[in-house]
Amino acid sequence: MLNRRLIEAPLDAIDYVITHELCHVTEPHHGATFFELLGKVMPDWRRRKQRRERAMA
C-alpha cells in the first residue's frame, strides 16, 4: 500500500519508495541484509529518502 500523497514527491523519491517496498519481497525486515540489498539496487537511496521526507513534510 502506498501513501496517496506520494504523488506530490519528486520522481526519484517515488522510485526510492517503490524500490524500498520491492526489497521487502526478499527481506521483510529493516535489518542489515535489507539495507545491503537496497544499497546494491539503489546506491543513492539515502539522498532519495531525504528528498521524499522533505516532500512529504
Backbone as JSON Lines, residues from 0, in Angstrom:
{"i":0,"aa":"M","n":[0.86,-1.17,0.0],"ca":[0.0,0.0,0.0],"c":[0.9,1.24,0.0]}
{"i":1,"aa":"L","n":[0.65,2.14,-0.91],"ca":[1.43,3.38,-1.0],"c":[0.58,4.56,-0.55]}
{"i":2,"aa":"N","n":[1.22,5.53,0.04],"ca":[0.57,6.74,0.51],"c":[0.11,7.57,-0.7]}
{"i":3,"aa":"R","n":[-1.11,8.03,-0.7],"ca":[-1.63,8.84,-1.81],"c":[-0.84,10.12,-2.01]}
{"i":4,"aa":"R","n":[-0.29,10.67,-0.92],"ca":[0.47,11.92,-1.03],"c":[1.81,11.72,-1.75]}
{"i":5,"aa":"L","n":[2.2,10.49,-1.96],"ca":[3.46,10.21,-2.64],"c":[3.51,10.84,-4.02]}
{"i":6,"aa":"I","n":[2.37,11.01,-4.64],"ca":[2.32,11.61,-5.98],"c":[2.9,13.03,-5.98]}
{"i":7,"aa":"E","n":[2.95,13.67,-4.83],"ca":[3.49,15.02,-4.71],"c":[5.02,15.03,-4.64]}
{"i":8,"aa":"A","n":[5.62,13.88,-4.44],"ca":[7.07,13.79,-4.26],"c":[7.78,13.81,-5.62]}
{"i":9,"aa":"P","n":[9.06,14.18,-5.62],"ca":[9.86,14.12,-6.86],"c":[9.94,12.66,-7.36]}
{"i":10,"aa":"L","n":[10.11,12.49,-8.66],"ca":[10.13,11.15,-9.24],"c":[11.2,10.25,-8.63]}
{"i":11,"aa":"D","n":[12.39,10.79,-8.36],"ca":[13.43,9.94,-7.79],"c":[13.07,9.49,-6.38]}
{"i":12,"aa":"A","n":[12.29,10.28,-5.68],"ca":[11.82,9.88,-4.35],"c":[10.75,8.79,-4.46]}
{"i":13,"aa":"I","n":[9.91,8.89,-5.48],"ca":[8.9,7.85,-5.72],"c":[9.6,6.54,-6.08]}
{"i":14,"aa":"D","n":[10.62,6.63,-6.92],"ca":[11.41,5.44,-7.27],"c":[11.99,4.8,-6.01]}
{"i":15,"aa":"Y","n":[12.46,5.63,-5.08],"ca":[13.01,5.11,-3.83],"c":[11.95,4.31,-3.07]}
{"i":16,"aa":"V","n":[10.77,4.85,-2.92],"ca":[9.71,4.19,-2.14],"c":[9.34,2.85,-2.79]}
{"i":17,"aa":"I","n":[9.19,2.85,-4.09],"ca":[8.82,1.6,-4.78],"c":[9.94,0.58,-4.67]}
{"i":18,"aa":"T","n":[11.18,1.0,-4.84],"ca":[12.32,0.1,-4.72],"c":[12.43,-0.43,-3.3]}
{"i":19,"aa":"H","n":[12.23,0.45,-2.31],"ca":[12.25,0.05,-0.91],"c":[11.23,-1.05,-0.65]}
{"i":20,"aa":"E","n":[10.02,-0.86,-1.14],"ca":[8.97,-1.85,-0.93],"c":[9.26,-3.15,-1.67]}
{"i":21,"aa":"L","n":[9.83,-3.07,-2.86],"ca":[10.18,-4.29,-3.6],"c":[11.29,-5.07,-2.88]}
{"i":22,"aa":"C","n":[12.2,-4.38,-2.23],"ca":[13.24,-5.07,-1.46],"c":[12.63,-5.87,-0.32]}
{"i":23,"aa":"H","n":[11.49,-5.43,0.17],"ca":[10.81,-6.16,1.24],"c":[10.27,-7.52,0.78]}
{"i":24,"aa":"V","n":[10.15,-7.71,-0.52],"ca":[9.74,-9.02,-1.03],"c":[10.78,-10.07,-0.64]}
{"i":25,"aa":"T","n":[12.05,-9.68,-0.71],"ca":[13.15,-10.58,-0.36],"c":[13.5,-10.52,1.12]}
{"i":26,"aa":"E","n":[13.54,-9.3,1.66],"ca":[13.93,-9.08,3.06],"c":[12.8,-8.34,3.78]}
{"i":27,"aa":"P","n":[12.0,-9.04,4.56],"ca":[10.82,-8.41,5.18],"c":[11.11,-7.39,6.28]}
{"i":28,"aa":"H","n":[12.29,-7.44,6.87],"ca":[12.6,-6.55,7.99],"c":[13.71,-5.57,7.63]}
{"i":29,"aa":"H","n":[13.8,-4.49,8.38],"ca":[14.81,-3.45,8.15],"c":[16.13,-3.8,8.83]}
{"i":30,"aa":"G","n":[16.64,-4.96,8.56],"ca":[17.93,-5.38,9.11],"c":[19.06,-5.04,8.16]}
{"i":31,"aa":"A","n":[20.24,-5.45,8.54],"ca":[21.44,-5.17,7.74],"c":[21.32,-5.75,6.33]}
{"i":32,"aa":"T","n":[20.75,-6.94,6.21],"ca":[20.61,-7.57,4.89],"c":[19.69,-6.76,3.99]}
{"i":33,"aa":"F","n":[18.64,-6.2,4.56],"ca":[17.72,-5.36,3.78],"c":[18.46,-4.16,3.22]}
{"i":34,"aa":"F","n":[19.2,-3.45,4.07],"ca":[19.88,-2.23,3.61],"c":[21.04,-2.54,2.67]}
{"i":35,"aa":"E","n":[21.62,-3.71,2.81],"ca":[22.65,-4.16,1.87],"c":[22.03,-4.35,0.48]}
{"i":36,"aa":"L","n":[20.87,-5.0,0.44],"ca":[20.16,-5.2,-0.83],"c":[19.74,-3.86,-1.42]}
{"i":37,"aa":"L","n":[19.16,-3.0,-0.62],"ca":[18.72,-1.68,-1.1],"c":[19.9,-0.9,-1.66]}
{"i":38,"aa":"G","n":[21.04,-0.96,-0.98],"ca":[22.24,-0.27,-1.47],"c":[22.76,-0.83,-2.78]}
{"i":39,"aa":"K","n":[22.58,-2.11,-3.0],"ca":[23.02,-2.72,-4.27],"c":[22.16,-2.26,-5.42]}
{"i":40,"aa":"V","n":[20.85,-2.22,-5.22],"ca":[19.95,-1.86,-6.32],"c":[19.76,-0.35,-6.47]}
{"i":41,"aa":"M","n":[20.05,0.4,-5.4],"ca":[19.89,1.85,-5.45],"c":[20.95,2.49,-4.54]}
{"i":42,"aa":"P","n":[22.16,2.67,-5.07],"ca":[23.26,3.17,-4.24],"c":[23.0,4.54,-3.6]}
{"i":43,"aa":"D","n":[22.17,5.37,-4.21],"ca":[21.9,6.71,-3.66],"c":[20.59,6.77,-2.89]}
{"i":44,"aa":"W","n":[20.17,5.66,-2.28],"ca":[18.88,5.6,-1.59],"c":[18.76,6.61,-0.47]}
{"i":45,"aa":"R","n":[19.85,6.92,0.22],"ca":[19.77,7.88,1.34],"c":[19.37,9.27,0.85]}
{"i":46,"aa":"R","n":[19.96,9.69,-0.27],"ca":[19.62,11.0,-0.84],"c":[18.15,11.02,-1.27]}
{"i":47,"aa":"R","n":[17.72,9.96,-1.9],"ca":[16.33,9.88,-2.35],"c":[15.36,9.87,-1.17]}
{"i":48,"aa":"K","n":[15.74,9.15,-0.12],"ca":[14.89,9.1,1.08],"c":[14.76,10.49,1.69]}
{"i":49,"aa":"Q","n":[15.85,11.24,1.74],"ca":[15.8,12.6,2.28],"c":[14.88,13.48,1.43]}
{"i":50,"aa":"R","n":[14.95,13.35,0.12],"ca":[14.07,14.13,-0.76],"c":[12.61,13.78,-0.5]}
{"i":51,"aa":"R","n":[12.33,12.49,-0.32],"ca":[10.96,12.07,-0.03],"c":[10.49,12.65,1.3]}
{"i":52,"aa":"E","n":[11.35,12.6,2.31],"ca":[10.98,13.14,3.63],"c":[10.7,14.63,3.55]}
{"i":53,"aa":"R","n":[11.51,15.37,2.8],"ca":[11.27,16.81,2.66],"c":[9.96,17.08,1.9]}
{"i":54,"aa":"A","n":[9.7,16.3,0.87],"ca":[8.5,16.5,0.07],"c":[7.23,16.15,0.85]}
{"i":55,"aa":"M","n":[7.33,15.19,1.76],"ca":[6.16,14.72,2.49],"c":[5.96,15.47,3.82]}
{"i":56,"aa":"A","n":[6.87,16.36,4.16],"ca":[6.78,17.09,5.44],"c":[5.64,18.09,5.43]}
